[in-house]
């Protein structure tokens, strides 16, 4: 939720080992996310690290409580010596986005006095 509008737009994936960015295909086909459209995938903050940032198309409604399954597509990433042989599904993802106010109403309770 990079723009604080209550809609998931990013998922940060932490892998068990560093990947070689130059030997990996990091784009909108690297991962699938249940219920969302992946618009891009980029490497972490530093080269050849174990972080991948998935950018999603927002759903159109508040969904920061969602924890969708994430699938790493086979042969898309590599540690420099081998690539993932089959799709890997990550279940039990966690929600670390803070709550966001998406609507508010005011109440005038002084009854006109």
C-alpha positions as CSV (number, residue, x, y, z in Angstrom):
1,X,0.0,0.0,0.0
2,X,2.5,2.6,-1.1
3,X,0.0,5.4,-1.6
4,X,-2.0,4.9,1.6
5,X,-5.4,4.6,-0.1
6,X,-6.4,1.3,1.5
7,X,-5.7,-0.9,-1.6
8,X,-2.9,-3.4,-2.0
9,X,-0.5,-2.2,-4.7
10,X,2.8,-3.9,-3.7
11,X,4.0,-7.1,-2.1
12,X,7.6,-7.5,-0.9
13,X,8.8,-11.1,-1.2
14,X,11.8,-12.2,0.8
15,X,13.4,-15.3,-0.7
16,X,15.5,-17.9,1.2
17,X,18.6,-17.0,-0.8
18,X,20.0,-14.2,-2.9
19,X,19.1,-14.3,-6.6
20,X,21.3,-13.2,-9.5
21,X,19.4,-10.3,-11.1
22,X,21.2,-10.7,-14.5
23,X,20.2,-14.3,-14.6
24,X,16.6,-13.7,-13.6
25,X,13.5,-12.6,-15.5
26,X,12.0,-9.9,-13.3
27,X,8.8,-8.6,-15.0
28,X,5.0,-8.9,-14.8
29,X,5.2,-12.7,-15.5
30,X,7.6,-13.6,-12.7
31,X,4.9,-13.9,-10.1
32,X,1.1,-14.4,-10.1
33,X,-1.0,-13.1,-7.2
34,X,-4.4,-14.6,-6.6
35,X,-7.1,-12.0,-7.3
36,X,-4.8,-9.3,-8.6
37,X,-3.0,-8.3,-11.8
38,X,0.8,-8.1,-11.5
39,X,2.0,-5.0,-13.4
40,X,5.7,-5.3,-12.7
41,X,8.4,-7.1,-10.6
42,X,11.6,-5.4,-9.6
43,X,14.7,-6.5,-7.6
44,X,15.3,-5.4,-4.1
45,X,17.1,-2.3,-2.9
46,X,20.5,-3.7,-3.7
47,X,21.8,-5.8,-6.6
48,X,21.7,-9.6,-6.2
49,X,19.8,-9.7,-2.9
50,X,17.0,-11.9,-1.7
51,X,14.2,-9.3,-2.0
52,X,11.7,-8.9,-4.9
53,X,9.0,-6.2,-5.1
54,X,5.8,-7.1,-6.9
55,X,3.7,-4.2,-8.1
56,X,0.0,-4.8,-8.5
57,X,-2.9,-3.1,-10.2
58,X,-5.1,-1.9,-7.4
59,X,-8.4,-3.7,-7.0
60,X,-10.6,-0.6,-6.8
61,X,-11.8,-1.1,-3.2
62,X,-10.2,-1.3,0.2
63,X,-8.4,-4.6,0.6
64,X,-5.5,-4.2,3.0
65,X,-6.8,-7.1,5.1
66,X,-6.3,-9.5,2.2
67,X,-3.4,-12.0,2.3
68,X,-3.4,-13.4,-1.3
69,X,-1.5,-16.5,-2.3
70,X,1.6,-15.6,-4.3
71,X,3.1,-17.9,-7.0
72,X,6.7,-17.7,-8.2
73,X,6.6,-19.0,-11.8
74,X,9.2,-21.7,-12.6
75,X,12.4,-20.8,-14.3
76,X,12.0,-17.0,-13.8
77,X,14.6,-16.5,-11.1
78,X,18.1,-17.9,-10.6
79,X,20.7,-17.9,-7.9
80,X,23.4,-17.9,-10.6
81,X,23.8,-21.7,-10.8
82,X,20.2,-23.0,-11.2
83,X,16.7,-21.7,-11.7
84,X,13.5,-22.8,-9.9
85,X,12.3,-26.0,-11.6
86,X,8.6,-25.7,-10.9
87,X,6.1,-23.1,-9.7
88,X,6.2,-22.4,-6.0
89,X,3.1,-21.2,-4.1
90,X,3.4,-19.0,-1.0
91,X,0.4,-19.3,1.3
92,X,-0.2,-17.6,4.6
93,X,1.2,-14.3,3.4
94,X,1.1,-11.6,6.1
95,X,-0.4,-8.1,6.1
96,X,2.0,-5.5,7.4
97,X,0.1,-2.4,6.0
98,X,-1.3,-0.1,8.7
99,X,-5.0,0.6,8.6
100,X,-6.1,3.4,6.3
101,X,-9.1,5.7,6.6
102,X,-11.1,5.4,3.4
103,X,-14.2,7.3,4.4
104,X,-15.3,9.6,7.3
105,X,-18.5,11.4,8.3
106,X,-19.0,14.2,10.7
107,X,-21.8,14.6,13.2
108,X,-23.2,17.9,14.5
109,X,-24.6,16.9,17.8
110,X,-25.2,20.3,19.4
111,X,-28.8,20.3,18.1
112,X,-28.5,23.8,16.7
113,X,-27.5,25.5,19.9
